[in-house]
Amino acid sequence: MKRVLIAAMVLTLSMTVMTSCRDTKDKTEEATEEAAKSLEEAGEDLEEAAENAAEAMEKAGEDMKEAAKKAIDSI
């Protein structure tokens, strides 16, 4: 009878561990997918920021050319 009880306890423990491992695997997969999505969004945001910075620098360059022309004309 003791062997049956011990076998049942071991089987219950094994099932609990297997279920826990499966849950952990599922949660890990979800976390990986969310991390990939976050990285993709961050990449898009960085690309947009780089484009905005390039546009701002181009406009600043044009403004500087205009200011330099005005300075030369006033001399």
N, C-alpha and C positions, 0 to 999 in steps of 0.2 A: 504494500500500500504506500510505503514511504517513497518507493521508486516512482510510482505513478504520480504522486504529489510533486516530487522533485522534477520529473519530466514535464509536468504541466506548468510548473513555475518557470522552467527554462524556456519552454515554448512561448509562454506569455512574454517573457523578457525579450526573446528573439523577435517576436512580432512587434513589440513596442519599439525596439531599436530600428527595425526595418522601416516602420512607419515614420519614425523620426528622421531617418536618413532621406526618405522620399520627400518629406516636407521640406527638409533643408535644401535638397536638390531643386525643388520647384521654386523656392524662395530665391535661391542663387540665380536661377535662370531669369526670373523676373527682375532682379536687381541688375543683372548684366544687360538686359534689354533696356531698362531705364537709363543706365549709365551710357549706353550707346546713343540713345536718343538725346540725352543731355549734351554729350560731346558733339553730336551733329548740330544741335541748336547753337552751341557755343561757337562752333566753326562758322556757321552762317552769320552770327553776330559779329565775329571778328572780321569776316570778309566785308560786311557792310561798314564797319568802323574804318577799315582800311580805305575803302572807296570814298567815304566821307572825308577822311583826312587828305586823300589825294586831291579831291575837289577843292578843299579849303586851301591847300598849298598852291594849287593852280590859280585860284582867285587872288590869293595874297600876292603871287608873282605878277599877275596882271595889274593889281593895284599899285605895286611898287614901280612897275614900268611907267604907269600913268603919272605917278608922283614924281618920278625922275624926269619925265618929259616936261612937266609943269615947272620943275625947278630949273631945268636948262633954259626953258623959254623965259623965265623971269630974270635970268642973269643976262 
